[in-house]
Amino acid sequence: MPAIIIFMPVVNALTDQASINPVHMGVVLIVTLAFGLITPPYGLALLMASKFLDVRFSSALKASLPIYIIFFAAIAFTIFLPQVVLWLPRHVFPESVGCFKSPVGLGYVCP
């Protein structure tokens, strides 16, 4: 939560300058912050898990390396495929992703 509070003004300004959809940028930001919970040097979730299971942090870090590959793939997916990431928001809350009500009838028009 503190990282979101600290970085969001900067991220919002950069998002506006680059004409990136704010919902897409929010998804990318949350996915990367979740990845930060298990990566050193902070890695709070990994530190707590290794402490609770009485496992050395270095061995827990080695065991979690396959998860890093999955997280990198998820981050790349969210960055490079915004249409897939925004599919659900576009159908549930179309106005949040830049769609507007159709002037000729029912539904929305999405750019």
Secondary structure as the mmCIF struct_conf table of DSSP 4:
data_model
#
loop_
_struct_conf.conf_type_id
_struct_conf.id
_struct_conf.beg_label_comp_id
_struct_conf.beg_label_asym_id
_struct_conf.beg_label_seq_id
_struct_conf.end_label_comp_id
_struct_conf.end_label_asym_id
_struct_conf.end_label_seq_id
HELX_RH_AL_P HELX_RH_AL_P1 PRO A 2 ALA A 18
TURN_TY1_P TURN_TY1_P1 SER A 19 SER A 19
HELX_RH_AL_P HELX_RH_AL_P2 PRO A 22 GLY A 36
TURN_TY1_P TURN_TY1_P2 LEU A 37 ILE A 38
BEND BEND1 THR A 39 THR A 39
TURN_TY1_P TURN_TY1_P3 PRO A 40 TYR A 42
HELX_RH_AL_P HELX_RH_AL_P3 LEU A 44 PHE A 52
TURN_TY1_P TURN_TY1_P4 LEU A 53 ASP A 54
HELX_RH_AL_P HELX_RH_AL_P4 PHE A 57 ALA A 63
TURN_TY1_P TURN_TY1_P5 SER A 64 SER A 64
HELX_RH_AL_P HELX_RH_AL_P5 LEU A 65 PHE A 80
HELX_RH_AL_P HELX_RH_AL_P6 PRO A 82 VAL A 85
TURN_TY1_P TURN_TY1_P6 LEU A 86 LEU A 86
HELX_RH_AL_P HELX_RH_AL_P7 TRP A 87 VAL A 92
HELX_RH_3T_P HELX_RH_3T_P1 PRO A 94 VAL A 97
TURN_TY1_P TURN_TY1_P7 GLY A 98 GLY A 98
STRN STRN1 PHE A 100 LYS A 101
TURN_TY1_P TURN_TY1_P8 PRO A 103 VAL A 104
BEND BEND2 GLY A 105 GLY A 107
STRN STRN2 TYR A 108 VAL A 109
#
